[in-house]
Amino acid sequence: MADKEVRLFGMWASPFTKRVEWALKLKGIEYEYMNENIPFSTSEELLRLNPVTKKIPVLVHNGKPLAESLVIIEYIDETWKEGYSIMPKDPYDLAQARFWAKFADDKGTMSLLHVFSKEGEVQQKAVEEAREVFKTLEQALEGKKFFGGDCINYLDLAIGWYAFWLPIIEETANVSMVDDANAPLLKAWFGRFLEVDVIKSILPPRDKTSEMSKIRRNQLLSNMP
Ligand SMILES: N[C@@H](CCC(=O)N[C@@H](CS)C(=O)NCC(=O)O)C(=O)O
């Protein structure tokens, strides 16, 4: 039975929701999952819990809401100290992991949004930017099995959505960003990350995600909200 004290508001295909679900699952925390119909509608309860950004995911612990997936992951690791360790213990490693997670979110996510929602020259420019971001990200992976070393940790969870969603974005937008020529280490890590039991066990269905992705791209290209 789900722990009544922990609820997660998310959306089934949201990469940011998956980050949090992976963290909860790694810790063995039971939770109640509430699916939102984003981007088409937002429930009254979500607006009450997260009036600032109105976005998912939102974790509610003992009635107290918390937004922003990376902030939530840190909270989970700090609150449930026992079991799997998500945040690096060494202060330098921790700062580096936060740096790369921020770099990926600031640079990679923005470029991917343009790759996904644009065409022509604007899209091509975004593809080049994204390729540069992925090549750069490999620095954090050099000589390691996972970003966290021998096991996955915070940075793997932060960047992990690329492993599943990036090939879908490439397919939907008909472009290539992570390939053996540009980012071979990252490409190999995609395969290793998706083979981790906890990760694999809560991925959305590939076909359904791919179908939704095509519909969403067409909506964005026609300037639908
Ligand atoms: N930086 C946020 C991003 C969250 C985000 O963008 N969530 C999207 C869904 S994946 C959302 O709720 N969008 C609201 C909307 O489209 O109305 C995080 O990491 O939690």
The ligand as a MOL file (V3000), in Angstrom:
LIG
                    3D

  0  0  0     0  0            999 V3000
M  V30 BEGIN CTAB
M  V30 COUNTS 20 19 0 0 0
M  V30 BEGIN ATOM
M  V30 1 N 12.3170 22.5410 -14.1680 0
M  V30 2 C 11.1000 21.8250 -13.8800 0
M  V30 3 C 10.4170 21.5260 -15.1940 0
M  V30 4 C 9.0360 20.9250 -14.9990 0
M  V30 5 C 8.2090 21.0050 -16.2650 0
M  V30 6 O 8.5830 21.6510 -17.2420 0
M  V30 7 N 7.0490 20.3510 -16.2330 0
M  V30 8 C 6.1350 20.4150 -17.3570 0
M  V30 9 C 5.7330 19.0380 -17.8090 0
M  V30 10 S 7.0890 18.0220 -18.2970 0
M  V30 11 C 4.8670 21.1170 -16.9340 0
M  V30 12 O 4.3530 20.8900 -15.8640 0
M  V30 13 N 4.3340 22.0060 -17.7750 0
M  V30 14 C 3.1090 22.6940 -17.4730 0
M  V30 15 C 2.2740 22.9420 -18.6590 0
M  V30 16 O 2.7300 22.6030 -19.7660 0
M  V30 17 O 1.1800 23.4540 -18.5160 0
M  V30 18 C 11.4460 20.5460 -13.1130 0
M  V30 19 O 12.5510 20.0550 -13.2520 0
M  V30 20 O 10.5950 20.0920 -12.3360 0
M  V30 END ATOM
M  V30 BEGIN BOND
M  V30 1 1 1 2
M  V30 2 1 2 3
M  V30 3 1 2 18
M  V30 4 1 3 4
M  V30 5 1 4 5
M  V30 6 2 5 6
M  V30 7 1 5 7
M  V30 8 1 7 8
M  V30 9 1 8 9
M  V30 10 1 8 11
M  V30 11 1 9 10
M  V30 12 2 11 12
M  V30 13 1 11 13
M  V30 14 1 13 14
M  V30 15 1 14 15
M  V30 16 2 15 16
M  V30 17 1 15 17
M  V30 18 2 18 19
M  V30 19 1 18 20
M  V30 END BOND
M  V30 END CTAB
M  END
